[in-house]
Every structure is written in structure tokens, then in C-alpha cells.
Amino acid sequence: MKIIACYKLVPEEQDIKVIPNLPVDTSNVNKKIGQFDLCAVEAAVQIKATQSDCNITALSIGADALAAPKACKDILSRGPDALTLVCDPKLEQALPHQTARVLAAAAKQEGYDLILCGDGSGDLYAQQVGLLLGELLQVPCINGVSKILEVANGMVRVERELDDEVEELELSLPAVLAVSADINEPQIPSMKAILAAGKKPVNKLAYAELALEEIPQLVELVSITAPEQKARKQIIIEGDDDGQVAEFVGHIGNVLN
């Protein structure tokens, strides 16, 4: 069985500079694997533990930083057997429809029985890539997967939690699953796994090798700006008798009006 686990490098939150009324500064941020994608990788590892013959390939697209040794070792230490990267400067700010097309082309070259990805990325969280990927590959696809119950006999059985019920669904393989953050708790790699990661194969695909037609941009990202920060009123009301409650309600009314 061949599993592809898709992931994306996203900015480390603590490195992002947010100044009210100014563009969000991500120029000097470190990158990490998105939390939702870590869940997808962990789900793939858990499936492999139940299969006698299973191989996991991690797959990602992005700029050249994606191929940095530290970034490669980070993802491979979490359980995948191999890594495939599509690196090109034009993919640095790829939008969901562009990401899905490149992933689909790479997945076709790799071959797969099951593709796992997070419900959304840790930066855009558009929740589109998994569903678009399934559509482009013309295979069964479902998002919001909270539990993978069984993979056997050419089928995958999953649960998806809705607002007031839990669905149990069965999909024929090959298929694409977009998993929620509730599906598992990603494991922290051991030192042994980190050392072994450096010996695992890394396959780098050039964008041109995928023979894709020009992907329309459709949307242009103009800017990301921090919201305007309003001055705090700093009104403190001490006590809880009727007069003070009325004063508090009065202040709330003034703000709302």
C-alpha cells in the first residue's frame, strides 16, 4: 500500500511581527510543519502500523527553503519512508487551486493508494486543497475526518464529526482524506528517529518536470495588514451592588450606541 502524506511549511507564529495599522512582517520568520499536516502524517504512520506492506511518502511544494536539510529531516523523522519535493520560487505564495494542481501532478508521478492531508494549512486555512486534490485526481474525497477506523480490502472506513451527529463513511481506494486536528496527537520524534531521518531518500522534482499548463492566478494577494487597534477605555468599576451594575450597563450601552 502506498500512502502520500501532504504537508506545508508555515511561519512560526512567535516570529511574526504584528504592528497595528501596518503590514504583517513575515520577512524574518522561521518555518515549521503546519499543525494540521502533522496530524495527517501521524495518521499515515498509524495506518502503516496496521498494514503488512505499506510505504509512506511525504509530499510538499514550495520555494527552495523547503529542501533545506533541517526541514527535510524534520518531516522524515516523523515516520515517512521517503520525501518528494517540488521546489520553485513561483510556488512561494501558491494559492489553494495552484497548490492542488501541483500536488495532483506530483501524486500521479509517485503513484498512490491513499493521500492524506490536513483540513487546512496553518497560515491560510482555506480548507480547499484536499477537496480540490480529490477532484483533480477524480478519486473519492472527504474532509473533516476525525477517525480512520479501518483500511482493508480496497476500502477505507472513517468517521466525521458533525455538529449533532457522527458520520461513518466508507470510501473505495484510491482516495483523498483531509483530516481534522482531533484525529490524533502527533508524536514528538525520538533522537533515534531524527538520526535515521538523514538516511532516508529525498526526491526533488523540478516544476518543469510536471509538464503542467500555466496555472491561472485568479486572485492577487495585495497585502496582509494588522487591524486597527482601538484605545482602551480603562474604566474600572469595583463592587457588585445595583448602582454599580447599572453603571456598568450604562458604559456598555454607550459603546454599542
C-alpha positions in Angstrom: 0.0 0.0 0.0 1.3 3.4 -1.0 0.3 6.4 1.2 1.2 10.0 0.4 1.1 12.5 3.3 1.0 16.1 2.1 2.3 18.9 4.3 3.2 22.6 4.1 5.8 24.7 5.8 4.1 27.7 7.6 5.5 30.7 9.5 6.4 30.2 13.2 3.8 32.3 15.0 6.2 33.8 17.5 8.4 35.2 14.8 5.6 37.2 13.1 5.8 40.9 13.8 2.3 42.5 14.1 2.1 46.3 14.4 -1.4 47.9 14.3 -2.2 49.6 11.0 0.9 48.2 9.3 1.5 45.2 7.1 2.2 42.0 9.0 6.0 41.4 8.8 7.0 37.8 7.9 10.3 38.6 6.4 12.4 37.0 9.1 10.3 34.2 10.3 11.3 30.6 10.7 9.2 27.9 9.1 7.7 24.8 10.6 5.4 22.0 9.6 1.7 23.1 10.0 -0.1 21.5 12.9 -2.9 20.1 10.8 -0.3 18.5 8.5 1.4 16.9 11.4 -1.9 15.2 12.2 -2.1 13.9 8.6 1.5 12.5 8.8 0.7 10.8 12.2 -2.5 9.3 10.7 -0.4 7.8 7.9 2.1 6.3 10.4 -0.8 4.8 12.4 -2.3 3.2 9.3 1.2 1.8 8.4 1.3 0.1 11.8 -1.8 -2.0 10.8 -0.6 -3.0 7.3 1.9 -5.7 6.5 3.2 -3.9 3.4 2.9 -0.1 3.5 5.1 2.8 2.4 4.7 6.4 3.2 5.9 9.3 1.1 5.7 12.8 2.4 4.9 15.4 -0.3 5.2 19.1 -0.3 5.6 22.1 -2.7 7.2 25.5 -2.2 10.3 27.6 -2.6 13.9 26.4 -2.2 13.8 26.7 1.6 11.6 23.6 1.5 14.7 21.5 0.6 16.8 22.7 3.5 18.4 19.7 5.3 16.8 20.7 8.6 13.3 20.9 7.1 13.8 17.6 5.3 15.0 15.9 8.5 12.1 17.3 10.5 9.4 15.7 8.3 11.2 12.4 7.7 11.8 12.0 11.5 8.1 11.8 12.0 7.6 8.5 10.2 7.6 8.8 6.4 9.8 6.4 4.5 10.7 9.0 1.7 10.2 12.6 0.8 9.2 14.2 -2.5 9.5 17.9 -3.0 8.5 20.2 -5.8 10.6 23.4 -5.4 10.3 26.6 -7.4 10.3 30.3 -6.5 6.9 30.7 -8.1 5.4 28.3 -5.5 6.4 30.5 -2.5 2.9 32.1 -2.3 0.9 29.5 -4.1 -2.9 29.7 -3.5 -5.0 26.6 -2.9 -6.0 26.0 -6.5 -2.4 26.2 -7.6 -1.2 24.0 -4.8 -3.8 21.4 -5.6 -2.8 21.2 -9.2 0.9 20.8 -8.5 0.3 18.2 -5.8 -2.0 16.3 -8.1 0.6 16.2 -10.9 3.3 15.0 -8.4 1.0 12.4 -6.9 0.3 10.9 -10.3 4.0 10.5 -10.9 4.6 9.0 -7.5 1.6 6.6 -7.6 -0.7 6.2 -4.5 -3.5 4.2 -2.9 -4.3 6.9 -0.2 -3.5 10.6 0.1 -3.7 12.3 3.5 -3.6 16.0 4.2 -4.7 18.4 6.9 -8.1 20.0 6.8 -6.4 23.4 6.2 -3.0 25.0 6.4 -1.6 26.7 9.4 -1.4 30.1 7.6 -4.3 30.5 5.1 -6.6 27.7 6.5 -8.6 27.9 3.3 -9.7 24.3 3.7 -9.7 23.8 -0.1 -6.6 21.9 -1.1 -7.7 18.4 0.0 -11.1 18.7 -1.8 -9.6 20.2 -4.9 -6.9 17.5 -5.0 -9.6 14.8 -4.9 -11.5 16.5 -7.7 -8.4 16.9 -9.9 -7.4 13.2 -9.4 -11.0 12.1 -9.9 -11.0 9.9 -6.8 -13.3 9.7 -3.7 -12.5 12.5 -1.3 -13.8 13.7 2.1 -12.8 16.4 4.6 -13.2 16.8 8.4 -12.1 13.2 9.1 -11.8 12.7 12.8 -11.0 9.0 12.9 -9.8 6.4 10.5 -11.4 3.1 11.5 -10.1 0.6 9.0 -8.1 0.3 5.8 -8.7 -3.1 4.2 -9.9 -4.8 1.0 -9.5 -1.8 -1.2 -11.7 0.4 1.1 -11.1 2.9 3.9 -13.7 3.4 6.6 -13.7 6.7 8.5 -15.7 8.8 11.0 -16.5 12.5 10.6 -18.0 14.5 13.5 -20.7 17.0 12.6 -22.5 19.5 14.9 -25.0 17.0 16.3 -24.1 13.6 14.8 -21.1 11.4 13.8 -21.0 10.0 10.3 -19.4 6.7 9.5 -18.3 6.6 5.8 -16.7 4.1 3.5 -14.6 5.1 0.5 -13.1 3.0 -2.2 -9.3 3.3 -2.8 -7.6 5.3 -4.2 -8.9 8.2 -2.1 -8.0 11.5 -0.6 -8.7 12.2 3.1 -8.4 15.7 4.7 -8.1 15.1 8.5 -9.1 17.3 11.4 -6.9 18.3 14.3 -9.0 16.0 16.5 -7.8 12.8 14.8 -4.7 12.3 16.9 -1.9 13.8 18.9 1.3 13.9 16.8 4.2 12.2 18.4 7.5 14.0 19.1 10.3 12.3 17.2 12.9 10.4 19.2 16.6 11.0 18.9 16.9 7.7 17.0 14.2 8.7 14.5 15.9 12.1 14.0 19.3 10.4 13.3 17.7 7.9 10.9 15.9 10.6 9.0 19.1 11.8 7.4 19.5 8.4 5.6 16.0 8.4 4.0 15.6 9.3 0.3 14.6 12.8 -0.8 13.3 13.1 -4.4 13.4 16.7 -5.8 11.1 17.4 -8.7 11.5 20.5 -10.9 8.3 22.3 -11.6 9.0 21.8 -15.4 9.1 18.0 -14.9 5.4 18.0 -14.1 4.5 19.3 -17.6 1.8 21.5 -16.2 -0.1 24.1 -18.2 0.2 27.6 -16.9 -2.0 27.8 -13.8 -4.1 30.9 -13.7 -3.6 33.1 -10.6 -7.3 34.0 -10.2 -6.6 36.0 -7.0 -3.9 38.5 -6.2 -2.7 38.9 -2.6 -2.4 42.6 -2.2 -1.4 42.9 1.5 -1.8 41.4 5.0 -2.4 44.2 7.5 -2.8 44.1 11.2 -6.3 45.5 12.3 -6.5 49.0 13.7 -6.2 48.9 17.4 -8.7 50.9 19.4 -7.6 52.8 22.6 -8.7 51.0 25.8 -11.2 52.9 27.9 -9.6 51.6 31.1 -12.8 52.1 33.1 -12.8 50.0 36.3 -15.9 49.5 38.4 -15.4 48.0 41.8 -18.3 46.2 43.6 -21.5 44.5 42.5 -24.4 46.4 44.0 -27.3 47.6 41.9 -25.8 51.0 41.3 -22.5 49.7 40.1 -24.2 47.1 37.8 -26.3 49.9 36.3 -23.1 52.0 35.8 -21.5 49.0 34.0 -24.6 48.5 31.8 -24.5 52.2 31.0 -21.0 52.1 29.8 -21.7 49.1 27.6 -24.7 50.9 26.1 -22.6 53.9 25.3 -20.1 51.7 23.4 -22.8 49.9 21.5 -24.6 53.0 20.5 
